[in-house]
Amino acid sequence: MHYLSSTEAIKKIYAIKGRQETKPLAICVSNVLDISRFAITEHLPRGLLDNLLPGPVTVVLRRGDASILETSLNPGVDSIGVRVPDSEFIRTVARGSGSALALTSANLSGQPSSISVKDFENLWQHCAFVYDGGLLPSGRSGSTVVDLTLPGKYMIIRAGSARKETSEILKRFCLEEAAPSGA
């Protein structure tokens, strides 16, 4: 079996998906405690991440100088989207990697998100393994993406499947919704 380096694997993800290399990838980690290895979390209210994750939420945080992320991942971008999925299988794979997994939806760029393994059958030939975890409960809308880079503020970047619950949690932790840039 041939294992790819992180840089090679990242390039392969972009090539397979037909994705622009300027469009950042997120990462997946095994638990909330791992997030601080990859991104700055000190400015967040205690308990916030534990209330948001695991689940269908991607939090966008600043990388910071102490981040152990591969520099080839999203070069020139000082933030990173981080997921802790509610799938024990995926968290186990991430835990076994000893680091983070580059993460993207299983589809060609610009196509609807996959909710079953059959939805991306056209990509199987490019995959070393395909695991069937059943239908995704979050549906095609994917994860809710929330920018938490600014202290005391949040901005929903993509509504996704958990917008209402995510907004309620953020407000409960006294974060204010930030106006979109340019507004």
SEMAR-499406 format. One line per 2 residues: number of its first residue (from 1); for each residue x, y, z of C-alpha. Coordinates in nm, 4 decimals. Layout:
% SEMAR-499406
NUM	X,Y,Z; ...;
This chain:
% SEMAR-499406
1	0.0000,0.0000,0.0000; 0.1272,0.3467,-0.0872;
3	0.0750,0.6174,0.1745; 0.0719,0.9775,0.0625;
5	0.2374,1.2612,0.2476; 0.0022,1.5304,0.3697;
7	0.1023,1.7649,0.0874; 0.0455,1.4965,-0.1784;
9	-0.2866,1.3943,-0.0241; -0.4126,1.7537,-0.0136;
11	-0.3230,1.8060,-0.3804; -0.4989,1.4804,-0.4662;
13	-0.8199,1.5917,-0.2907; -0.8291,1.9105,-0.4987;
15	-0.7589,1.7221,-0.8212; -1.0223,1.4521,-0.7632;
17	-1.2931,1.7014,-0.6699; -1.2041,1.9515,-0.9411;
19	-1.1875,2.2073,-0.6627; -1.0056,2.5410,-0.6878;
21	-0.6963,2.5338,-0.4701; -0.7913,2.8756,-0.3334;
23	-1.1004,2.7219,-0.1682; -0.9884,2.6076,0.1800;
25	-1.0386,2.2590,0.3215; -1.1609,2.2002,0.6749;
27	-1.0149,1.9500,0.9189; -1.1728,1.6809,1.1314;
29	-1.0463,1.5985,1.4803; -1.1470,1.3256,1.7230;
31	-1.2646,1.5433,2.0121; -1.3088,1.9016,2.1273;
33	-0.9875,1.8944,2.3338; -0.7862,1.8378,2.0133;
35	-0.9005,2.1665,1.8578; -0.6482,2.3765,2.0538;
37	-0.3625,2.1836,1.8842; -0.4697,2.3325,1.5501;
39	-0.6417,2.6633,1.6260; -0.6699,2.9435,1.8805;
41	-0.9510,2.8784,2.1292; -0.8512,3.0867,2.4335;
43	-1.0885,3.3719,2.3401; -1.3961,3.1466,2.3441;
45	-1.6260,3.1198,2.6449; -1.5546,2.8084,2.8515;
47	-1.7848,2.5251,2.7471; -1.8906,2.6757,2.4128;
49	-1.7161,2.4201,2.1931; -1.8415,2.1339,2.4123;
51	-2.1967,2.2568,2.3529; -2.1531,2.2906,1.9747;
53	-1.9571,1.9694,1.9143; -1.9617,1.6865,1.8266;
55	-2.2286,1.7479,1.5686; -2.3079,1.8968,1.2264;
57	-2.1157,2.2196,1.2938; -1.7877,2.3489,1.1494;
59	-1.6203,2.6170,1.3610; -1.3828,2.8577,1.1876;
61	-1.0969,2.9707,1.4107; -0.7596,3.1392,1.3653;
63	-0.4701,2.8998,1.3195; -0.2162,3.0851,1.5286;
65	0.1597,3.0341,1.5410; 0.1342,2.7251,1.7638;
67	-0.0847,2.5320,1.5177; 0.0630,2.1962,1.4201;
69	-0.1192,2.1993,1.0864; 0.0737,2.1164,0.7732;
71	0.1614,2.4487,0.6032; 0.0509,2.3052,0.2674;
73	-0.3086,2.3013,0.3949; -0.4804,2.6241,0.2882;
75	-0.1642,2.8317,0.2320; -0.2108,3.2027,0.2879;
77	-0.5266,3.1486,0.4969; -0.4907,3.2313,0.8665;
79	-0.8074,3.0504,0.9740; -0.9213,2.6878,0.9657;
81	-1.2608,2.5183,0.9689; -1.2717,2.2443,1.2323;
83	-1.5250,1.9610,1.2690; -1.5822,1.7058,1.5394;
85	-1.8462,1.4932,1.3650; -2.1072,1.2995,1.5573;
87	-1.9829,0.9811,1.3881; -1.7843,0.7641,1.6293;
89	-1.6256,0.5854,1.3321; -1.4842,0.9059,1.1811;
91	-1.3648,1.0269,1.5229; -1.1868,0.6937,1.5709;
93	-1.0133,0.7312,1.2326; -0.9061,1.0860,1.3246;
95	-0.7829,0.9674,1.6655; -0.5848,0.6888,1.4973;
97	-0.4156,0.9376,1.2637; -0.2624,1.1158,1.5625;
99	-0.3405,1.4456,1.3944; -0.6275,1.5889,1.1920;
101	-0.7910,1.4704,0.8724; -0.8396,1.7052,0.5780;
103	-1.2134,1.7195,0.5253; -1.4463,1.7931,0.2379;
105	-1.7765,1.6614,0.1099; -1.7702,1.3481,-0.1071;
107	-1.8730,1.5037,-0.4377; -1.7357,1.6880,-0.7349;
109	-1.6927,2.0570,-0.6625; -2.0143,2.2496,-0.7204;
111	-2.2344,1.9377,-0.7116; -2.4913,1.8586,-0.4402;
113	-2.3489,1.7100,-0.1215; -2.3620,1.3333,-0.0868;
115	-2.5895,1.1803,0.1739; -2.5200,0.8170,0.0868;
117	-2.2204,0.6225,-0.0374; -2.3919,0.5624,-0.3747;
119	-2.4135,0.9405,-0.4332; -2.0394,0.9582,-0.5012;
121	-1.9942,0.6271,-0.6800; -1.8232,0.8174,-0.9631;
123	-1.5360,0.8974,-0.7226; -1.4810,0.5472,-0.5805;
125	-1.2059,0.4725,-0.8315; -0.9996,0.7508,-0.6711;
127	-1.0520,0.6266,-0.3145; -0.8275,0.3801,-0.1305;
129	-1.1291,0.2811,0.0828; -1.5027,0.3526,0.0824;
131	-1.6962,0.2961,0.4049; -2.0749,0.2919,0.4083;
133	-2.1973,0.4593,0.7251; -2.5568,0.4801,0.6035;
135	-2.7536,0.7922,0.5182; -2.6278,1.1185,0.6626;
137	-2.8916,1.2494,0.9028; -2.8049,1.6136,0.8293;
139	-2.9153,1.5800,0.4670; -2.7679,1.7674,0.1715;
141	-2.7414,2.1019,0.3512; -2.4228,1.9861,0.5263;
143	-2.2776,2.1266,0.8427; -2.3528,2.4707,0.9768;
145	-2.0343,2.6786,0.9365; -1.9784,2.9464,1.1991;
147	-1.6874,3.1928,1.2120; -1.5623,3.2316,1.5714;
149	-1.2400,3.4184,1.4932; -1.3475,3.7438,1.6638;
151	-1.3743,3.7500,2.0447; -1.7348,3.7876,2.1611;
153	-1.8780,3.7592,1.8090; -1.9912,3.5000,1.5585;
155	-2.0950,3.4948,1.1958; -2.2870,3.2136,1.0269;
157	-2.1062,3.1469,0.6972; -2.3331,2.8610,0.5858;
159	-2.6707,2.7876,0.7422; -2.6377,2.4118,0.7044;
161	-2.8462,2.1632,0.8962; -2.8014,2.3054,1.2480;
163	-2.8329,2.6830,1.2115; -3.1142,2.7300,1.4636;
165	-2.9537,2.5151,1.7344; -2.6104,2.6684,1.6719;
167	-2.7408,3.0265,1.6924; -2.9248,2.9460,2.0161;
169	-2.6080,2.8049,2.1743; -2.3977,3.1020,2.0611;
171	-2.6480,3.3483,2.2048; -2.6705,3.1497,2.5300;
173	-2.2935,3.2016,2.5612; -2.3481,3.5784,2.5073;
175	-2.1853,3.6003,2.1657; -2.3178,3.8683,1.9320;
177	-2.3809,3.8133,1.5639; -2.1258,4.0065,1.3587;
179	-2.2266,4.1901,1.0442; -2.0900,4.0296,0.7257;
181	-1.7729,4.1981,0.6010; -1.8510,4.4766,0.3581;
183	-2.1862,4.5473,0.5253;
